[in-house]
């Protein structure tokens, strides 16, 4: 998840922006290591995401979503310094809703 952000920013700059986290800790998280609760909550706050949003979904109805695309769009919106955070969150929710609607329409059009 962090990889797409770190492509545009370095580890040190990102760690400094998050605050109270080292670049080595951020690197470990980026490489799939489980952060401690404090680090996890700092990342949630920085990403403007609730903790539940960062857990992988396994429900069948959500399995058909393209999470990589949704995740990338959401990260980019929330990371943009040009957007007010409330606008970024609203746009992210709008994109999610569009994906859900599209998925439901696709499910309804498929023969049983």
C-alpha positions in Angstrom: 0.0 0.0 0.0 2.8 2.4 0.9 4.8 1.5 -2.2 2.7 3.7 -4.5 3.3 6.7 -2.2 6.9 6.0 -1.7 7.5 5.9 -5.5 6.9 9.7 -5.4 8.5 10.4 -2.0 11.5 8.8 -0.3 11.3 6.9 2.9 12.9 9.7 5.0 10.6 12.4 3.7 7.5 10.2 4.2 8.6 9.2 7.7 9.2 12.8 8.6 5.8 13.8 7.2 4.1 11.0 9.2 6.0 12.0 12.4 7.2 9.8 15.2 8.2 7.0 12.9 11.6 6.1 11.6 12.4 5.5 7.9 13.6 1.9 8.8 10.2 1.2 10.5 8.4 2.5 7.4 10.6 0.3 5.2 9.8 -2.8 7.3 6.0 -2.0 7.0 6.4 -1.5 3.2 8.0 -4.9 3.0 5.1 -6.6 4.7 6.1 -6.6 8.3 3.4 -6.1 10.9 3.7 -2.7 12.6 3.1 -2.3 16.3 -0.2 -0.7 17.3 1.2 2.8 17.7 2.8 2.7 14.3 -0.3 1.3 12.7 -2.4 4.1 14.2 0.1 6.7 13.0 -0.2 5.3 9.5 -4.0 5.2 9.6 -4.0 8.8 10.7 -1.6 9.8 8.0 -3.5 7.9 5.3 -6.7 9.3 6.7 -8.1 5.8 6.8 -9.9 3.9 9.5 -8.0 0.9 10.7 -10.7 -1.4 9.2 -10.0 0.0 5.8 -6.4 -1.3 5.9 -7.4 -4.9 6.5 -7.9 -7.1 3.5 -11.5 -7.9 2.7 -12.4 -11.5 2.1 -16.2 -11.3 1.6 -17.3 -12.8 -1.7 -19.2 -9.6 -2.7 -16.1 -7.5 -2.4 -13.7 -10.0 -3.9 -14.6 -8.9 -7.4 -13.5 -5.3 -6.8 -10.2 -4.3 -8.2 -8.6 -3.4 -4.9 -5.3 -2.4 -6.4 -7.0 0.3 -8.5 -9.3 1.4 -5.7 -6.5 1.5 -3.2 -4.2 3.5 -5.6 -7.0 6.0 -6.3 -7.8 6.4 -2.7 -4.1 6.8 -1.7 -3.5 9.4 -4.4 -6.5 11.4 -3.4 -5.7 11.4 0.3 -2.0 12.2 -0.3 -2.8 15.2 -2.6 -1.8 18.5 -0.9 -4.1 20.3 -3.4 -7.3 18.7 -2.1 -9.0 19.5 1.2 -9.0 16.2 3.2 -12.8 16.3 3.3 -13.0 16.6 -0.5 -10.4 13.8 -0.9 -12.4 11.5 1.4 -15.7 12.3 -0.4 -14.1 11.6 -3.8 -12.6 8.3 -2.5 -16.0 7.3 -1.2 -17.6 8.2 -4.6 -15.1 6.1 -6.5 -15.8 3.1 -4.1 -19.5 3.5 -4.6 -19.1 3.6 -8.4 -17.1 0.4 -8.2 -19.7 -1.3 -6.0 -22.5 -0.2 -8.4 -20.5 -1.4 -11.4 -19.8 -4.7 -9.7 -23.5 -5.2 -8.9 -24.6 -4.4 -12.4 -22.0 -6.9 -13.7 -23.3 -9.5 -11.3 -26.9 -8.9 -12.5 -25.9 -9.3 -16.2 -24.1 -12.6 -15.8 -26.3 -15.7 -16.5 -26.8 -18.1 -13.6 
